[in-house]
């Protein structure tokens, strides 16, 4: 779908990896859900998932600044699982 590696939980996308040409960086794709989206998207390292020119609400990408530390990555994965 997006030339990335995705991890599914209960037949739904949880998280994945993506190398983005725009950012020239490895990004984490993450399903945060509609209820968390508005809060999380305000964070500098959290961007809307937008591969087609139309952002998908409830889905984000996390820049390397947001997942370069183990505790940061743990936070995002737990959020994706919730």
MINUKE-753551 format. One record per residue: residue in one letter; residue number from 0; x, z, y of N, C-alpha, C, CB in turn. Coordinates in steps of 0.05 Angstrom, whole numbers, plus 32768, in hexadecimal, padded with zeros to 4 digits. Glycine has a CB too. Layout:
<atoms>
<atom r="a" k="NUM" n_xx="X" n_zz="Z" n_yy="Y" ca_xx="X" ca_zz="Z" ca_yy="Y" c_xx="X" c_zz="Z" c_yy="Y" cb_xx="X" cb_zz="Z" cb_yy="Y"/>
...
</atoms>
This chain:
<atoms>
<atom r="x" k="0" n_xx="8011" n_zz="8000" n_yy="7FE8" ca_xx="8000" ca_zz="8000" ca_yy="8000" c_xx="8011" c_zz="8000" c_yy="8019" cb_xx="7FED" cb_zz="8018" cb_yy="8000"/>
<atom r="x" k="1" n_xx="8024" n_zz="8012" n_yy="801B" ca_xx="8034" ca_zz="8015" ca_yy="8034" c_xx="8052" c_zz="8013" c_yy="802E" cb_xx="802E" cb_zz="802F" cb_yy="8042"/>
<atom r="x" k="2" n_xx="805A" n_zz="8009" n_yy="8016" ca_xx="8076" ca_zz="8008" ca_yy="800E" c_xx="8083" c_zz="8024" c_yy="8010" cb_xx="8085" cb_zz="7FF4" cb_yy="801F"/>
<atom r="x" k="3" n_xx="8076" n_zz="8036" n_yy="8004" ca_xx="8080" ca_zz="8052" ca_yy="8005" c_xx="807A" c_zz="805F" c_yy="7FEB" cb_xx="8075" cb_zz="8062" cb_yy="801D"/>
<atom r="x" k="4" n_xx="8086" n_zz="8077" n_yy="7FE8" ca_xx="8081" ca_zz="8087" ca_yy="7FD0" c_xx="806B" c_zz="809C" c_yy="7FD8" cb_xx="809B" cb_zz="8095" cb_yy="7FC6"/>
<atom r="x" k="5" n_xx="8056" n_zz="809C" n_yy="7FC9" ca_xx="8040" ca_zz="80AF" ca_yy="7FCE" c_xx="803C" c_zz="80C2" c_yy="7FB7" cb_xx="8026" cb_zz="809F" cb_yy="7FD3"/>
<atom r="x" k="6" n_xx="8034" n_zz="80DA" n_yy="7FBE" ca_xx="802E" ca_zz="80EF" ca_yy="7FAB" c_xx="8010" c_zz="80F5" c_yy="7FAD" cb_xx="803F" cb_zz="8108" cb_yy="7FAF"/>
<atom r="x" k="7" n_xx="8002" n_zz="80F3" n_yy="7F97" ca_xx="7FE5" ca_zz="80F7" ca_yy="7F96" c_xx="7FDF" c_zz="8113" c_yy="7F8A" cb_xx="7FD7" cb_zz="80E1" cb_yy="7F86"/>
<atom r="x" k="8" n_xx="7FCB" n_zz="8120" n_yy="7F95" ca_xx="7FC1" ca_zz="8139" ca_yy="7F8A" c_xx="7FA3" c_zz="8137" c_yy="7F88" cb_xx="7FCA" cb_zz="8152" cb_yy="7F9C"/>
<atom r="x" k="9" n_xx="7F98" n_zz="813B" n_yy="7F71" ca_xx="7F7B" ca_zz="8139" ca_yy="7F6D" c_xx="7F71" c_zz="811D" c_yy="7F76" cb_xx="7F6C" cb_zz="814F" cb_yy="7F7C"/>
<atom r="x" k="10" n_xx="7F80" n_zz="8109" n_yy="7F6F" ca_xx="7F79" ca_zz="80ED" ca_yy="7F75" c_xx="7F78" c_zz="80E7" c_yy="7F93" cb_xx="7F5F" cb_zz="80E6" cb_yy="7F68"/>
<atom r="x" k="11" n_xx="7F85" n_zz="80F7" n_yy="7FA4" ca_xx="7F86" ca_zz="80F2" ca_yy="7FC0" c_xx="7FA3" c_zz="80F3" c_yy="7FC9" cb_xx="7F75" cb_zz="8107" cb_yy="7FD0"/>
<atom r="x" k="12" n_xx="7FA9" n_zz="80E3" n_yy="7FDE" ca_xx="7FC4" ca_zz="80E3" ca_yy="7FE9" c_xx="7FCA" c_zz="80FE" c_yy="7FF5" cb_xx="7FC8" cb_zz="80CD" cb_yy="7FFE"/>
<atom r="x" k="13" n_xx="7FE1" n_zz="810A" n_yy="7FED" ca_xx="7FEA" ca_zz="8123" ca_yy="7FF8" c_xx="8000" c_zz="811D" c_yy="800C" cb_xx="7FF3" cb_zz="8136" cb_yy="7FE2"/>
<atom r="x" k="14" n_xx="8016" n_zz="8111" n_yy="8003" ca_xx="802D" ca_zz="810C" ca_yy="8014" c_xx="803D" c_zz="80F5" c_yy="8008" cb_xx="803E" cb_zz="8125" cb_yy="8017"/>
<atom r="x" k="15" n_xx="8050" n_zz="80EC" n_yy="8017" ca_xx="8061" ca_zz="80D7" ca_yy="800D" c_xx="8078" c_zz="80D2" c_yy="8020" cb_xx="8051" cb_zz="80BD" cb_yy="800A"/>
<atom r="x" k="16" n_xx="8088" n_zz="80BE" n_yy="801A" ca_xx="809E" ca_zz="80B7" ca_yy="802B" c_xx="809A" c_zz="809A" c_yy="8035" cb_xx="80B9" cb_zz="80BA" cb_yy="801C"/>
<atom r="x" k="17" n_xx="80A6" n_zz="8095" n_yy="804C" ca_xx="80A4" ca_zz="807A" ca_yy="8057" c_xx="80BC" c_zz="8075" c_yy="806A" cb_xx="8089" cb_zz="8077" cb_yy="8067"/>
<atom r="x" k="18" n_xx="80C8" n_zz="805F" n_yy="8067" ca_xx="80DE" ca_zz="8057" ca_yy="807A" c_xx="80D1" c_zz="8044" c_yy="808E" cb_xx="80F6" cb_zz="804A" cb_yy="806B"/>
<atom r="x" k="19" n_xx="80D0" n_zz="804D" n_yy="80A7" ca_xx="80C3" ca_zz="803F" ca_yy="80BC" c_xx="80D7" c_zz="802F" c_yy="80CD" cb_xx="80B3" cb_zz="8052" cb_yy="80CE"/>
<atom r="x" k="20" n_xx="80D2" n_zz="8015" n_yy="80D0" ca_xx="80E4" ca_zz="8004" ca_yy="80E0" c_xx="80E3" c_zz="800B" c_yy="80FD" cb_xx="80DD" cb_zz="7FE7" cb_yy="80DB"/>
<atom r="x" k="21" n_xx="80CB" n_zz="8013" n_yy="8107" ca_xx="80C9" ca_zz="801A" ca_yy="8124" c_xx="80DB" c_zz="8032" c_yy="812B" cb_xx="80AC" cb_zz="8021" cb_yy="812B"/>
<atom r="x" k="22" n_xx="80DB" n_zz="8046" n_yy="811A" ca_xx="80EA" ca_zz="805F" ca_yy="8120" c_xx="8106" c_zz="805E" c_yy="8113" cb_xx="80DB" cb_zz="8077" cb_yy="8116"/>
<atom r="x" k="23" n_xx="810A" n_zz="804A" n_yy="8102" ca_xx="8123" ca_zz="8048" ca_yy="80F3" c_xx="812A" c_zz="8063" c_yy="80E6" cb_xx="813A" cb_zz="803F" cb_yy="8106"/>
<atom r="x" k="24" n_xx="8117" n_zz="806E" n_yy="80D9" ca_xx="811A" ca_zz="8089" ca_yy="80CE" c_xx="8109" c_zz="808C" c_yy="80B6" cb_xx="8114" cb_zz="809E" cb_yy="80E3"/>
<atom r="x" k="25" n_xx="810F" n_zz="80A0" n_yy="80A5" ca_xx="80FE" ca_zz="80A7" ca_yy="808F" c_xx="80E8" c_zz="80BA" c_yy="8099" cb_xx="810E" cb_zz="80B5" cb_yy="8078"/>
<atom r="x" k="26" n_xx="80D0" n_zz="80B3" n_yy="8093" ca_xx="80B9" ca_zz="80C4" ca_yy="809B" c_xx="80AB" c_zz="80CF" c_yy="8083" cb_xx="80A5" cb_zz="80B3" cb_yy="80AC"/>
<atom r="x" k="27" n_xx="809D" n_zz="80E5" n_yy="8087" ca_xx="808C" ca_zz="80F0" ca_yy="8072" c_xx="806F" c_zz="80E9" c_yy="807A" cb_xx="8090" cb_zz="810F" cb_yy="806E"/>
<atom r="x" k="28" n_xx="8061" n_zz="80DC" n_yy="8067" ca_xx="8045" ca_zz="80D7" ca_yy="806C" c_xx="8036" c_zz="80EF" c_yy="8060" cb_xx="803B" cb_zz="80BC" cb_yy="805F"/>
<atom r="x" k="29" n_xx="8021" n_zz="80F8" n_yy="806F" ca_xx="8014" ca_zz="8111" ca_yy="8067" c_xx="7FF7" c_zz="8110" c_yy="806D" cb_xx="8022" cb_zz="8129" cb_yy="8074"/>
<atom r="x" k="30" n_xx="7FE7" n_zz="8117" n_yy="805A" ca_xx="7FCA" ca_zz="811B" ca_yy="805F" c_xx="7FC5" c_zz="8137" c_yy="8067" cb_xx="7FB9" cb_zz="8113" cb_yy="8045"/>
<atom r="x" k="31" n_xx="7FBE" n_zz="813B" n_yy="8081" ca_xx="7FBA" ca_zz="8157" ca_yy="808B" c_xx="7F9C" c_zz="815E" c_yy="808B" cb_xx="7FC6" cb_zz="815A" cb_yy="80A6"/>
<atom r="x" k="32" n_xx="7F8B" n_zz="814A" n_yy="8089" ca_xx="7F6F" ca_zz="814E" ca_yy="808A" c_xx="7F64" c_zz="814F" c_yy="80A6" cb_xx="7F67" cb_zz="8168" cb_yy="807C"/>
<atom r="x" k="33" n_xx="7F4B" n_zz="8148" n_yy="80A9" ca_xx="7F3E" ca_zz="8146" ca_yy="80C3" c_xx="7F3F" c_zz="8161" c_yy="80D2" cb_xx="7F22" cb_zz="813D" cb_yy="80C0"/>
<atom r="x" k="34" n_xx="7F3C" n_zz="8177" n_yy="80C4" ca_xx="7F3B" ca_zz="8191" ca_yy="80D1" c_xx="7F56" c_zz="8199" c_yy="80DD" cb_xx="7F31" cb_zz="81A6" cb_yy="80BE"/>
<atom r="x" k="35" n_xx="7F6C" n_zz="8191" n_yy="80D2" ca_xx="7F87" ca_zz="8198" ca_yy="80DC" c_xx="7F93" c_zz="8182" c_yy="80EE" cb_xx="7F99" cb_zz="819D" cb_yy="80C4"/>
<atom r="x" k="36" n_xx="7F88" n_zz="816B" n_yy="80ED" ca_xx="7F94" ca_zz="8154" ca_yy="80FB" c_xx="7F98" c_zz="8159" c_yy="8119" cb_xx="7F82" cb_zz="813B" cb_yy="80F7"/>
<atom r="x" k="37" n_xx="7F83" n_zz="8162" n_yy="8127" ca_xx="7F85" ca_zz="8165" ca_yy="8144" c_xx="7F9A" c_zz="8179" c_yy="814C" cb_xx="7F6A" cb_zz="816E" cb_yy="814F"/>
<atom r="x" k="38" n_xx="7F9E" n_zz="818E" n_yy="813D" ca_xx="7FB2" ca_zz="81A3" ca_yy="8143" c_xx="7FCE" c_zz="8198" c_yy="813D" cb_xx="7FAD" cb_zz="81BD" cb_yy="8133"/>
<atom r="x" k="39" n_xx="7FD1" n_zz="818C" n_yy="8126" ca_xx="7FEC" ca_zz="8184" ca_yy="811D" c_xx="7FF6" c_zz="816C" c_yy="812D" cb_xx="7FEB" cb_zz="817D" cb_yy="8100"/>
<atom r="x" k="40" n_xx="7FE5" n_zz="815A" n_yy="8135" ca_xx="7FEE" ca_zz="8142" ca_yy="8143" c_xx="7FFA" c_zz="8148" c_yy="815F" cb_xx="7FD6" cb_zz="812E" cb_yy="8146"/>
<atom r="x" k="41" n_xx="7FF5" n_zz="8160" n_yy="8169" ca_xx="8001" ca_zz="8168" ca_yy="8182" c_xx="801F" c_zz="816F" c_yy="8180" cb_xx="7FF2" cb_zz="8180" cb_yy="818D"/>
<atom r="x" k="42" n_xx="8028" n_zz="8173" n_yy="8167" ca_xx="8045" ca_zz="8179" ca_yy="8163" c_xx="8055" c_zz="8160" c_yy="8167" cb_xx="8049" cb_zz="8185" cb_yy="8147"/>
<atom r="x" k="43" n_xx="806C" n_zz="8163" n_yy="8174" ca_xx="807E" ca_zz="814D" ca_yy="817B" c_xx="8086" c_zz="813D" c_yy="8162" cb_xx="8096" cb_zz="8157" cb_yy="8189"/>
<atom r="x" k="44" n_xx="808B" n_zz="814A" n_yy="814C" ca_xx="8095" ca_zz="813D" ca_yy="8134" c_xx="807F" c_zz="8130" c_yy="8123" cb_xx="80A4" cb_zz="8150" cb_yy="8123"/>
<atom r="x" k="45" n_xx="8066" n_zz="8134" n_yy="812B" ca_xx="804F" ca_zz="812B" ca_yy="811C" c_xx="8042" c_zz="8113" c_yy="812B" cb_xx="803A" cb_zz="8142" cb_yy="8118"/>
<atom r="x" k="46" n_xx="8041" n_zz="80FC" n_yy="811E" ca_xx="8036" ca_zz="80E4" ca_yy="812A" c_xx="801E" c_zz="80DA" c_yy="811A" cb_xx="804B" cb_zz="80CE" cb_yy="812C"/>
<atom r="x" k="47" n_xx="800B" n_zz="80CC" n_yy="8127" ca_xx="7FF5" ca_zz="80C1" ca_yy="8117" c_xx="7FFF" c_zz="80AC" c_yy="8103" cb_xx="7FE0" cb_zz="80B4" cb_yy="812A"/>
<atom r="x" k="48" n_xx="7FF3" n_zz="80AC" n_yy="80EC" ca_xx="7FF9" ca_zz="8097" ca_yy="80D8" c_xx="7FEC" c_zz="807D" c_yy="80E1" cb_xx="7FF0" cb_zz="809F" cb_yy="80BB"/>
<atom r="x" k="49" n_xx="7FFC" n_zz="806A" n_yy="80E9" ca_xx="7FF2" ca_zz="8052" ca_yy="80F5" c_xx="8003" c_zz="803A" c_yy="80EB" cb_xx="7FF3" cb_zz="8053" cb_yy="8114"/>
<atom r="x" k="50" n_xx="7FFA" n_zz="802F" n_yy="80D5" ca_xx="8009" ca_zz="8018" ca_yy="80CA" c_xx="7FFC" c_zz="7FFD" c_yy="80D1" cb_xx="800B" cb_zz="801A" cb_yy="80AB"/>
<atom r="x" k="51" n_xx="7FE3" n_zz="7FFF" n_yy="80DB" ca_xx="7FD4" ca_zz="7FE6" ca_yy="80E0" c_xx="7FCC" c_zz="7FE3" c_yy="80FD" cb_xx="7FBB" cb_zz="7FE6" cb_yy="80CF"/>
<atom r="x" k="52" n_xx="7FD4" n_zz="7FF5" n_yy="810F" ca_xx="7FCB" ca_zz="7FF4" ca_yy="812A" c_xx="7FB2" c_zz="8006" c_yy="812F" cb_xx="7FC5" cb_zz="7FD8" cb_yy="8132"/>
<atom r="x" k="53" n_xx="7FA9" n_zz="8013" n_yy="811A" ca_xx="7F92" ca_zz="8024" ca_yy="811C" c_xx="7F98" c_zz="803E" c_yy="810D" cb_xx="7F78" cb_zz="8016" cb_yy="810F"/>
<atom r="x" k="54" n_xx="7F9E" n_zz="8054" n_yy="811C" ca_xx="7FA5" ca_zz="806E" ca_yy="810F" c_xx="7F90" c_zz="8078" c_yy="80FC" cb_xx="7FAB" cb_zz="8083" cb_yy="8125"/>
<atom r="x" k="55" n_xx="7F99" n_zz="8084" n_yy="80E7" ca_xx="7F86" ca_zz="808F" ca_yy="80D3" c_xx="7F84" c_zz="80AD" c_yy="80D9" cb_xx="7F91" cb_zz="808A" cb_yy="80B6"/>
<atom r="x" k="56" n_xx="7F6D" n_zz="80B6" n_yy="80E1" ca_xx="7F69" ca_zz="80D2" ca_yy="80E7" c_xx="7F6B" c_zz="80E3" c_yy="80CD" cb_xx="7F4E" cb_zz="80D7" cb_yy="80F5"/>
<atom r="x" k="57" n_xx="7F79" n_zz="80F9" n_yy="80CF" ca_xx="7F7D" ca_zz="810A" ca_yy="80B8" c_xx="7F98" c_zz="8104" c_yy="80A9" cb_xx="7F67" cb_zz="8106" cb_yy="80A5"/>
<atom r="x" k="58" n_xx="7FA5" n_zz="80EE" n_yy="80B2" ca_xx="7FBE" ca_zz="80E6" ca_yy="80A5" c_xx="7FD4" c_zz="80E5" c_yy="80BB" cb_xx="7FBC" cb_zz="80CB" cb_yy="8097"/>
<atom r="x" k="59" n_xx="7FEB" n_zz="80EF" n_yy="80B5" ca_xx="8001" ca_zz="80EF" ca_yy="80C8" c_xx="801B" c_zz="80E6" c_yy="80BC" cb_xx="8004" cb_zz="810C" cb_yy="80D4"/>
<atom r="x" k="60" n_xx="802F" n_zz="80E1" n_yy="80CD" ca_xx="804A" ca_zz="80DD" ca_yy="80C4" c_xx="805B" c_zz="80F2" c_yy="80D2" cb_xx="8055" cb_zz="80C0" cb_yy="80C9"/>
<atom r="x" k="61" n_xx="806E" n_zz="80FD" n_yy="80C4" ca_xx="8080" ca_zz="8111" ca_yy="80CF" c_xx="809C" c_zz="8106" c_yy="80D2" cb_xx="8080" cb_zz="812B" cb_yy="80BD"/>
<atom r="x" k="62" n_xx="80A7" n_zz="8107" n_yy="80EA" ca_xx="80C1" ca_zz="80FC" ca_yy="80EE" c_xx="80D6" c_zz="810F" c_yy="80E1" cb_xx="80C7" cb_zz="80FA" cb_yy="810D"/>
<atom r="x" k="63" n_xx="80EF" n_zz="8105" n_yy="80E0" ca_xx="8104" ca_zz="8115" ca_yy="80D3" c_xx="8108" c_zz="8130" c_yy="80E2" cb_xx="811E" cb_zz="8106" cb_yy="80D2"/>
<atom r="x" k="64" n_xx="8103" n_zz="8131" n_yy="80FC" ca_xx="8105" ca_zz="814A" ca_yy="810A" c_xx="80F3" c_zz="815F" c_yy="8100" cb_xx="8100" cb_zz="8146" cb_yy="8128"/>
<atom r="x" k="65" n_xx="80DD" n_zz="8157" n_yy="80F3" ca_xx="80C9" ca_zz="816A" ca_yy="80E9" c_xx="80CD" c_zz="8172" c_yy="80CC" cb_xx="80AE" cb_zz="815F" cb_yy="80EC"/>
<atom r="x" k="66" n_xx="80E0" n_zz="8165" n_yy="80BE" ca_xx="80E3" ca_zz="816C" ca_yy="80A2" c_xx="8101" c_zz="816E" c_yy="809A" cb_xx="80D6" cb_zz="8158" cb_yy="8091"/>
<atom r="x" k="67" n_xx="8112" n_zz="8172" n_yy="80AE" ca_xx="812F" ca_zz="8174" ca_yy="80A7" c_xx="8137" c_zz="818F" c_yy="809C" cb_xx="813F" cb_zz="816D" cb_yy="80BF"/>
<atom r="x" k="68" n_xx="8126" n_zz="81A3" n_yy="80A0" ca_xx="812C" ca_zz="81BE" ca_yy="8095" c_xx="8119" c_zz="81C4" c_yy="807E" cb_xx="812A" cb_zz="81D4" cb_yy="80AC"/>
<atom r="x" k="69" n_xx="8122" n_zz="81D3" n_yy="806B" ca_xx="8112" ca_zz="81D8" ca_yy="8053" c_xx="80F8" c_zz="81E6" c_yy="805A" cb_xx="8121" cb_zz="81EA" cb_yy="8041"/>
<atom r="x" k="70" n_xx="80F8" n_zz="81F9" n_yy="806C" ca_xx="80DF" ca_zz="8207" ca_yy="8073" c_xx="80CB" c_zz="81F4" c_yy="8081" cb_xx="80E5" cb_zz="821F" cb_yy="8085"/>
<atom r="x" k="71" n_xx="80D5" n_zz="81E1" n_yy="8090" ca_xx="80C4" ca_zz="81CD" ca_yy="809D" c_xx="80B6" c_zz="81BC" c_yy="8088" cb_xx="80D4" cb_zz="81BB" cb_yy="80B1"/>
<atom r="x" k="72" n_xx="80C6" n_zz="81B2" n_yy="8075" ca_xx="80BB" ca_zz="81A1" ca_yy="8060" c_xx="80A6" c_zz="81B1" c_yy="8050" cb_xx="80D1" cb_zz="8197" cb_yy="804E"/>
<atom r="x" k="73" n_xx="80AC" n_zz="81CA" n_yy="804A" ca_xx="8099" ca_zz="81DB" ca_yy="803C" c_xx="807F" c_zz="81DE" c_yy="804B" cb_xx="80A5" cb_zz="81F7" cb_yy="8037"/>
<atom r="x" k="74" n_xx="8080" n_zz="81E2" n_yy="8065" ca_xx="8068" ca_zz="81E4" ca_yy="8075" c_xx="8057" c_zz="81CB" c_yy="8072" cb_xx="806F" cb_zz="81E8" cb_yy="8093"/>
<atom r="x" k="75" n_xx="8063" n_zz="81B3" n_yy="8075" ca_xx="8053" ca_zz="819B" ca_yy="8074" c_xx="8048" c_zz="8195" c_yy="8058" cb_xx="8065" cb_zz="8183" cb_yy="807C"/>
<atom r="x" k="76" n_xx="8057" n_zz="819B" n_yy="8043" ca_xx="804D" ca_zz="8197" ca_yy="8028" c_xx="8036" c_zz="81A9" c_yy="8022" cb_xx="8063" cb_zz="819B" cb_yy="8013"/>
<atom r="x" k="77" n_xx="8038" n_zz="81C3" n_yy="802A" ca_xx="8022" ca_zz="81D5" ca_yy="8026" c_xx="8009" c_zz="81CD" c_yy="8036" cb_xx="802A" cb_zz="81F2" cb_yy="802F"/>
<atom r="x" k="78" n_xx="800D" n_zz="81C2" n_yy="804E" ca_xx="7FF6" ca_zz="81B8" ca_yy="805E" c_xx="7FE9" c_zz="81A1" c_yy="8050" cb_xx="7FFF" cb_zz="81B0" cb_yy="807A"/>
<atom r="x" k="79" n_xx="7FFA" n_zz="818F" n_yy="8045" ca_xx="7FEF" ca_zz="8178" ca_yy="8037" c_xx="7FDF" c_zz="8180" c_yy="801E" cb_xx="8005" cb_zz="8165" cb_yy="802F"/>
<atom r="x" k="80" n_xx="7FE9" n_zz="8195" n_yy="8010" ca_xx="7FDB" ca_zz="819E" ca_yy="7FF8" c_xx="7FC1" c_zz="81AD" c_yy="7FFE" cb_xx="7FEE" cb_zz="81B1" cb_yy="7FE9"/>
<atom r="x" k="81" n_xx="7FC0" n_zz="81B9" n_yy="8016" ca_xx="7FA7" ca_zz="81C7" ca_yy="801D" c_xx="7F91" c_zz="81B4" c_yy="8024" cb_xx="7FAB" cb_zz="81DB" cb_yy="8034"/>
</atoms>
